Amino acid sequence: MLAVRQLAYKVNDLEAAAAAHHRAFGSGPFFVLRHVALASSQHRGIEQPFDHSSAYGQWGSVMVELVVQHNAEPSALHEMFPHGSGTEGLHHAALFVDDLEASIARFEREGAPLEQLSVTAGGTAFAFVDTRASLGHMLELYEPTPQLTGFYAMIAKAAEEWDGKELIRELG
């Protein structure tokens, strides 16, 4: 079974979105990583800059990511939310997969093409496949490396121990 590990929303302002999500759902705290460092990023097979910042928090048993893209270049985020439109909403659900390449190929065979493949400076690869026709949003796929699962565990533990203070916490 491919369980949803994260829901991610395109937002215009990380801090305002985190405060609103917390008020509505009790989520948090949110850990902000500004200008996520990438080693590479390809949109539809073409190398493109993907300058984005994200805030990560816990929403019950699921991580929530709030993401802002700073640059105007094409990306999976801009496929759903064109640069400058100001629109916000659910962009993707994230899944852990055993084999990223095989999973990308599987989704492509099932009519969900690869939109973007990026690799963080730390070596974590993530892929957005276009499942808008069937799900109304994209899926993000990545392999559950110790670094990634440790990050998820850190966010979940912070939520368990949270006293409701310091909603926004900077990473990096």
ZADONU-16335 format. One record per atom (N, C-alpha, C, O): x, y, z; residue in one letter; chain. Coordinates in steps of 0.02 Angstrom, whole numbers. Layout:
X  Y  Z  residuo  cadena
X  Y  Z  a  A
...
//
This chain:
X  Y  Z  residuo  cadena
42  -59  0  m  A
0  0  0  m  A
45  62  0  m  A
95  64  35  m  A
26  111  -39  l  A
62  175  -41  l  A
24  225  2  l  A
-24  256  -21  l  A
44  232  64  a  A
10  276  111  a  A
31  349  100  a  A
88  362  84  a  A
-16  394  110  v  A
-1  466  106  v  A
41  484  167  v  A
20  472  224  v  A
98  514  155  r  A
144  535  209  r  A
140  610  222  r  A
156  634  276  r  A
118  647  171  q  A
118  720  175  q  A
66  749  127  q  A
54  722  74  q  A
36  804  148  l  A
-6  845  104  l  A
29  912  97  l  A
50  941  148  l  A
35  937  36  a  A
72  999  24  a  A
28  1049  -11  a  A
-7  1034  -60  a  A
31  1110  13  y  A
-9  1166  -12  y  A
35  1221  -39  y  A
84  1240  -7  y  A
19  1245  -98  k  A
52  1305  -124  k  A
21  1364  -88  k  A
-41  1371  -87  k  A
63  1406  -60  v  A
39  1465  -23  v  A
78  1526  -47  v  A
129  1520  -82  v  A
54  1584  -29  n  A
87  1647  -47  n  A
132  1673  8  n  A
180  1709  -6  n  A
118  1655  70  d  A
155  1680  128  d  A
160  1624  179  d  A
109  1602  207  d  A
220  1599  192  l  A
229  1542  237  l  A
203  1555  307  l  A
167  1514  335  l  A
222  1611  335  e  A
204  1625  404  e  A
128  1634  412  e  A
98  1607  458  e  A
97  1670  366  a  A
24  1680  369  a  A
-12  1614  359  a  A
-62  1601  392  a  A
12  1573  312  a  A
-20  1509  299  a  A
-13  1462  359  a  A
-59  1426  376  a  A
46  1462  390  a  A
57  1419  449  a  A
10  1440  506  a  A
-20  1398  538  a  A
4  1505  517  a  A
-40  1530  570  a  A
-113  1511  556  a  A
-149  1491  601  a  A
-133  1518  493  a  A
-203  1502  474  a  A
-215  1426  481  a  A
-268  1406  505  a  A
-167  1386  460  h  A
-176  1313  465  h  A
-179  1292  538  h  A
-219  1249  557  h  A
-137  1322  579  h  A
-138  1307  650  h  A
-205  1326  682  h  A
-234  1287  720  h  A
-230  1385  666  r  A
-295  1407  693  r  A
-351  1360  672  r  A
-395  1343  713  r  A
-350  1338  610  a  A
-404  1296  584  a  A
-400  1224  609  a  A
-451  1192  621  a  A
-338  1197  615  f  A
-331  1125  627  f  A
-288  1106  686  f  A
-283  1047  702  f  A
-256  1155  720  g  A
-213  1139  776  g  A
-145  1112  756  g  A
-109  1085  798  g  A
-127  1117  693  s  A
-64  1090  668  s  A
-5  1132  693  s  A
-13  1189  714  s  A
54  1102  690  g  A
114  1138  708  g  A
156  1099  758  g  A
138  1044  779  g  A
212  1128  777  p  A
242  1189  751  p  A
267  1179  679  p  A
270  1122  655  p  A
284  1234  647  f  A
307  1232  577  f  A
382  1249  574  f  A
404  1300  601  f  A
418  1207  540  f  A
490  1215  530  f  A
501  1241  460  f  A
483  1208  411  f  A
532  1300  454  v  A
539  1333  389  v  A
610  1323  362  v  A
660  1336  396  v  A
612  1301  300  l  A
675  1295  263  l  A
670  1342  204  l  A
631  1331  157  l  A
710  1394  205  r  A
707  1446  153  r  A
755  1430  97  r  A
812  1409  108  r  A
732  1441  37  h  A
773  1430  -23  h  A
808  1362  -21  h  A
869  1357  -16  h  A
766  1310  -24  v  A
790  1241  -19  v  A
846  1230  -70  v  A
836  1241  -130  v  A
903  1207  -47  a  A
961  1197  -91  a  A
951  1134  -132  a  A
941  1079  -105  a  A
955  1142  -198  l  A
948  1085  -244  l  A
1012  1075  -284  l  A
1045  1124  -304  l  A
1030  1013  -295  a  A
1087  996  -338  a  A
1065  999  -411  a  A
1104  1016  -455  a  A
1001  981  -424  s  A
974  984  -492  s  A
898  984  -488  s  A
868  963  -438  s  A
867  1007  -542  s  A
794  1006  -547  s  A
775  1009  -620  s  A
794  1055  -656  s  A
738  959  -642  q  A
715  957  -711  q  A
639  959  -713  q  A
605  920  -680  q  A
613  1005  -753  h  A
541  1008  -765  h  A
530  985  -837  h  A
556  1015  -884  h  A
492  931  -844  r  A
479  902  -910  r  A
544  888  -948  r  A
549  898  -1009  r  A
595  865  -911  g  A
658  844  -941  g  A
707  900  -954  g  A
762  887  -979  g  A
689  962  -938  i  A
733  1019  -950  i  A
756  1047  -883  i  A
714  1061  -839  i  A
821  1056  -875  e  A
848  1084  -813  e  A
819  1155  -804  e  A
825  1197  -848  e  A
788  1166  -746  q  A
757  1231  -729  q  A
773  1246  -656  q  A
773  1200  -614  q  A
785  1309  -639  p  A
791  1325  -568  p  A
723  1316  -533  p  A
671  1333  -561  p  A
725  1291  -473  f  A
664  1283  -433  f  A
680  1312  -364  f  A
696  1275  -317  f  A
675  1377  -359  d  A
691  1413  -297  d  A
627  1416  -255  d  A
579  1452  -272  d  A
627  1378  -201  h  A
567  1374  -160  h  A
585  1371  -86  h  A
640  1351  -67  h  A
537  1390  -46  s  A
543  1384  27  s  A
483  1345  52  s  A
429  1348  22  s  A
493  1307  106  s  A
439  1266  132  s  A
436  1271  208  s  A
487  1282  242  s  A
376  1263  234  a  A
364  1258  306  a  A
332  1189  317  a  A
283  1172  285  a  A
361  1151  363  y  A
339  1083  376  y  A
311  1078  447  y  A
344  1099  495  y  A
251  1051  454  g  A
221  1042  519  g  A
183  976  521  g  A
177  942  470  g  A
158  959  579  q  A
121  897  587  q  A
47  912  593  q  A
27  958  629  q  A
6  875  557  w  A
-67  882  557  w  A
-95  813  572  w  A
-108  774  526  w  A
-104  798  636  g  A
-125  730  655  g  A
-69  682  638  g  A
-12  691  660  g  A
-85  631  599  s  A
-35  580  582  s  A
1  596  516  s  A
42  556  493  s  A
-14  653  486  v  A
14  670  420  v  A
54  735  426  v  A
34  782  460  v  A
111  737  391  m  A
149  799  386  m  A
112  845  338  m  A
83  822  288  m  A
113  909  353  v  A
87  959  305  v  A
146  1003  285  v  A
186  1024  326  v  A
150  1016  220  e  A
201  1060  193  e  A
166  1120  162  e  A
117  1113  125  e  A
192  1179  177  l  A
169  1241  145  l  A
227  1264  103  l  A
283  1270  128  l  A
216  1278  39  v  A
272  1292  -6  v  A
259  1355  -48  v  A
204  1367  -72  v  A
312  1394  -54  v  A
312  1455  -96  v  A
368  1447  -147  v  A
424  1429  -129  v  A
353  1460  -210  q  A
405  1462  -261  q  A
423  1535  -274  q  A
379  1576  -287  q  A
488  1551  -271  h  A
511  1620  -277  h  A
524  1641  -349  h  A
518  1700  -365  h  A
542  1594  -392  n  A
561  1611  -460  n  A
503  1597  -508  n  A
456  1561  -492  n  A
508  1626  -568  a  A
454  1622  -617  a  A
461  1562  -666  a  A
415  1549  -704  a  A
518  1527  -664  e  A
529  1473  -712  e  A
477  1417  -705  e  A
447  1410  -652  e  A
467  1378  -758  p  A
420  1323  -757  p  A
437  1272  -703  p  A
496  1258  -689  p  A
385  1243  -673  s  A
393  1192  -622  s  A
327  1155  -615  s  A
276  1176  -642  s  A
328  1100  -578  a  A
266  1065  -563  a  A
219  1109  -523  a  A
158  1104  -531  a  A
246  1151  -481  l  A
204  1197  -442  l  A
169  1247  -488  l  A
109  1260  -480  l  A
206  1274  -536  h  A
176  1322  -583  h  A
129  1289  -633  h  A
89  1324  -663  h  A
133  1223  -642  e  A
85  1188  -684  e  A
14  1197  -656  e  A
-34  1205  -694  e  A
8  1196  -591  m  A
-57  1202  -558  m  A
-73  1274  -538  m  A
-131  1295  -540  m  A
-22  1310  -518  f  A
-30  1378  -492  f  A
17  1424  -530  f  A
74  1435  -508  f  A
-5  1452  -587  p  A
40  1492  -629  p  A
72  1549  -589  p  A
41  1581  -547  p  A
136  1561  -605  h  A
173  1615  -572  h  A
135  1680  -578  h  A
111  1699  -632  h  A
129  1715  -522  g  A
96  1780  -520  g  A
21  1777  -514  g  A
-12  1829  -508  g  A
-9  1717  -514  s  A
-82  1712  -510  s  A
-108  1726  -440  s  A
-166  1748  -432  s  A
-67  1715  -389  g  A
-89  1726  -321  g  A
-133  1671  -293  g  A
-154  1674  -236  g  A
-148  1621  -334  t  A
-191  1567  -310  t  A
-153  1520  -264  t  A
-92  1512  -269  t  A
-191  1490  -218  e  A
-164  1444  -169  e  A
-206  1381  -170  e  A
-263  1382  -193  e  A
-179  1326  -144  g  A
-218  1265  -138  g  A
-175  1203  -133  g  A
-114  1206  -133  g  A
-210  1146  -129  l  A
-176  1082  -124  l  A
-137  1069  -188  l  A
-165  1070  -243  l  A
-72  1056  -182  h  A
-31  1042  -240  h  A
-17  967  -247  h  A
-25  939  -301  h  A
3  934  -192  h  A
20  863  -197  h  A
12  826  -131  h  A
11  856  -77  h  A
6  761  -138  a  A
12  715  -82  a  A
77  678  -94  a  A
93  659  -150  a  A
115  666  -41  a  A
180  633  -47  a  A
176  561  -24  a  A
142  545  25  a  A
211  518  -61  l  A
213  447  -47  l  A
285  423  -43  l  A
327  446  -81  l  A
299  376  2  f  A
363  342  2  f  A
357  283  -46  f  A
307  247  -45  f  A
407  274  -88  v  A
409  218  -135  v  A
474  180  -127  v  A
525  209  -107  v  A
473  115  -142  d  A
533  74  -134  d  A
586  90  -187  d  A
646  86  -173  d  A
564  106  -247  d  A
609  117  -303  d  A
582  176  -343  d  A
532  170  -377  d  A
616  233  -339  l  A
591  294  -371  l  A
584  286  -446  l  A
532  303  -474  l  A
636  262  -479  e  A
633  255  -552  e  A
577  209  -575  e  A
541  224  -622  e  A
570  152  -541  a  A
517  104  -558  a  A
448  134  -546  a  A
401  122  -584  a  A
442  172  -493  s  A
377  204  -477  s  A
359  257  -528  s  A
301  263  -548  s  A
409  297  -549  i  A
397  347  -601  i  A
373  312  -664  i  A
324  334  -696  i  A
406  258  -684  a  A
387  220  -744  a  A
317  192  -737  a  A
278  193  -784  a  A
301  165  -678  r  A
234  138  -666  r  A
180  191  -675  r  A
131  180  -709  r  A
191  249  -643  f  A
141  303  -649  f  A
135  327  -721  f  A
80  343  -744  f  A
191  331  -756  e  A
189  352  -827  e  A
147  302  -868  e  A
107  323  -910  e  A
157  237  -856  r  A
117  187  -892  r  A
43  194  -877  r  A
1  178  -919  r  A
27  218  -817  e  A
-43  225  -796  e  A
-71  294  -814  e  A
-126  312  -792  e  A
-34  333  -854  g  A
-60  397  -878  g  A
-43  457  -834  g  A
-74  510  -842  g  A
4  449  -789  a  A
24  504  -744  a  A
98  520  -759  a  A
142  492  -726  a  A
111  564  -807  p  A
181  576  -827  p  A
221  614  -774  p  A
195  648  -731  p  A
286  605  -779  l  A
333  641  -737  l  A
332  715  -756  l  A
342  732  -814  l  A
320  758  -708  e  A
322  830  -719  e  A
389  859  -698  e  A
417  902  -732  e  A
414  836  -641  q  A
476  865  -615  q  A
514  813  -576  q  A
486  774  -538  q  A
580  814  -585  l  A
625  772  -546  l  A
680  817  -519  l  A
716  849  -557  l  A
685  819  -453  s  A
734  862  -420  s  A
775  822  -371  s  A
752  770  -346  s  A
835  846  -356  v  A
878  814  -307  v  A
903  869  -261  v  A
930  920  -284  v  A
894  860  -196  t  A
918  909  -148  t  A
994  909  -145  t  A
1026  861  -168  t  A
1023  961  -118  a  A
1095  964  -110  a  A
1120  906  -66  a  A
1177  884  -73  a  A
1078  881  -22  g  A
1095  824  21  g  A
1087  757  -13  g  A
1103  705  17  g  A
1060  756  -75  g  A
1056  694  -112  g  A
988  660  -114  g  A
981  606  -141  g  A
937  691  -85  t  A
870  661  -86  t  A
834  680  -151  t  A
823  738  -165  t  A
816  629  -189  a  A
780  640  -252  a  A
705  639  -238  a  A
681  599  -197  a  A
668  684  -271  f  A
595  684  -267  f  A
567  698  -335  f  A
594  736  -375  f  A
510  666  -349  a  A
478  672  -414  a  A
405  691  -406  a  A
371  667  -361  a  A
382  735  -450  f  A
311  751  -454  f  A
283  718  -516  f  A
307  729  -571  f  A
232  676  -507  v  A
197  646  -563  v  A
128  678  -566  v  A
97  694  -515  v  A
104  687  -628  d  A
42  725  -639  d  A
-19  679  -636  d  A
-37  646  -685  d  A
-49  678  -578  t  A
-110  639  -567  t  A
-172  684  -563  t  A
-223  665  -534  t  A
-167  744  -591  r  A
-224  790  -587  r  A
-287  762  -619  r  A
-342  773  -594  r  A
-280  726  -674  a  A
-339  699  -708  a  A
-377  649  -664  a  A
-438  646  -667  a  A
-341  611  -624  s  A
-374  560  -582  s  A
-385  582  -510  s  A
-433  561  -479  s  A
-340  625  -484  l  A
-344  643  -413  l  A
-358  718  -400  l  A
-379  737  -346  l  A
-347  759  -451  g  A
-356  831  -442  g  A
-295  866  -416  g  A
-296  927  -405  g  A
-241  829  -405  h  A
-178  857  -381  h  A
-122  812  -403  h  A
-134  759  -432  h  A
-61  832  -391  m  A
-3  791  -409  m  A
15  746  -350  m  A
-9  754  -294  m  A
58  698  -366  l  A
89  656  -314  l  A
164  670  -314  l  A
194  680  -366  l  A
192  671  -255  e  A
265  676  -247  e  A
289  607  -224  e  A
261  577  -178  e  A
340  583  -256  l  A
368  517  -241  l  A
440  525  -217  l  A
478  562  -246  l  A
457  488  -164  y  A
527  484  -144  y  A
538  422  -103  y  A
493  394  -72  y  A
602  401  -103  e  A
621  341  -66  e  A
633  359  7  e  A
662  412  22  e  A
611  316  54  p  A
617  332  125  p  A
688  319  152  p  A
700  269  186  p  A
734  364  137  t  A
802  359  162  t  A
803  374  237  t  A
756  404  263  t  A
856  353  272  p  A
861  369  343  p  A
858  445  356  p  A
827  467  405  p  A
888  485  312  q  A
886  557  321  q  A
814  583  316  q  A
793  625  356  q  A
777  559  267  l  A
709  582  257  l  A
662  557  312  l  A
623  596  338  l  A
666  494  330  t  A
622  469  383  t  A
640  500  450  t  A
597  509  493  t  A
704  516  459  g  A
724  551  520  g  A
694  621  524  g  A
674  644  577  g  A
690  654  467  f  A
659  721  464  f  A
585  716  480  f  A
559  756  519  f  A
551  667  451  y  A
480  657  466  y  A
470  643  541  y  A
423  669  571  y  A
513  602  569  a  A
508  585  640  a  A
520  646  684  a  A
487  655  735  a  A
567  689  664  m  A
582  750  702  m  A
521  796  703  m  A
504  823  756  m  A
488  804  646  i  A
428  847  642  i  A
373  818  686  i  A
341  855  724  i  A
361  753  682  a  A
308  721  722  a  A
323  726  797  a  A
277  740  836  a  A
385  716  816  k  A
403  720  887  k  A
395  791  913  k  A
371  801  969  k  A
414  840  873  a  A
406  910  894  a  A
332  925  906  a  A
316  962  953  a  A
289  898  865  a  A
217  910  875  a  A
191  878  939  a  A
151  907  975  a  A
215  817  953  e  A
195  782  1014  e  A
215  821  1077  e  A
178  822  1126  e  A
274  851  1075  e  A
301  886  1133  e  A
285  960  1135  e  A
307  995  1181  e  A
249  985  1086  w  A
239  1057  1077  w  A
194  1086  1131  w  A
141  1058  1147  w  A
215  1142  1158  d  A
177  1178  1209  d  A
134  1233  1180  d  A
103  1272  1217  d  A
131  1238  1114  g  A
90  1290  1081  g  A
127  1356  1070  g  A
99  1402  1041  g  A
188  1360  1093  k  A
228  1421  1085  k  A
276  1412  1026  k  A
291  1357  1005  k  A
299  1468  999  e  A
347  1468  944  e  A
322  1427  885  e  A
348  1373  870  e  A
270  1453  853  l  A
239  1419  796  l  A
287  1409  738  l  A
288  1356  707  l  A
328  1460  724  i  A
374  1459  668  i  A
445  1449  694  i  A
468  1485  738  i  A
480  1400  666  r  A
549  1385  685  r  A
591  1380  622  r  A
573  1344  575  r  A
645  1415  621  e  A
688  1416  561  e  A
734  1355  560  e  A
760  1334  612  e  A
742  1326  502  l  A
790  1272  490  l  A
848  1299  449  l  A
841  1348  413  l  A
905  1268  456  g  A
963  1288  414  g  A
990  1352  435  g  A
1038  1376  406  g  A
//
